[in-house]
Amino acid sequence: MKIYTKTGDKGETSLFGGKRVSKNSLRIDCYGTVDELNSFIGIICSNKPSKKISLLLNVIQNELFIIGADLATPNDAKTKSFQKISNKNIKNLENYIDNLELKLPKLKNFILPGGSVVGSSLHYARTVCRSAERKVVALSKLELIDKLLIVYLNRLSDLLFVMARYENKENKKSEINWVSK
């Protein structure tokens, strides 16, 4: 099978179920940004985060594939059922946050993104996640989508922030407080 199909050469692509849409549609932008986040997490993994964070990132990457598939499937598509994000996935993210925060000093100030390569990258991943979340919220105003996708992305951005702090602590990189002038 060839990787190129030429079916997108005129600026359209197919959603699951066969419906053709413009490649600049908001739905495509949503799952494209989720894919961007997933790819960036792959880069983070290649920079050898701690074992705990590496295992969490693997779980997250798999869940982002589920989100991408959900976003690529309009509600009126006549496709076979597929796995969806659930409240359990969201609860797991919350548990990960709570467990990592136990190992971190209480946050008393805003901090500047940075630190180790992995810590800085996790801060950046958080911003890509927030971008995906904003786009999915915008899509939810126009089309029916699973509201758990928004909740998941919101929780994930919080987790990525905590993971960045954890990695920086593991690598003995001090957090730099933001100081208003």
Secondary structure, DSSP 8 states (H G I E B T S, - for coil): --S--STTTTSEEE-TTS-EEETTSHHHHHHHHHHHHHHHHHHHHHT---HHHHHHHHHHHHHHHHHHHHHTS-TT----------HHHHHHHHHHHHHHHTTS----S-B-S-SSHHHHHHHHHHHHHHHHHHHHHHHHTTS---THHHHHHHHHHHHHHHHHHHHHHHTT----B----
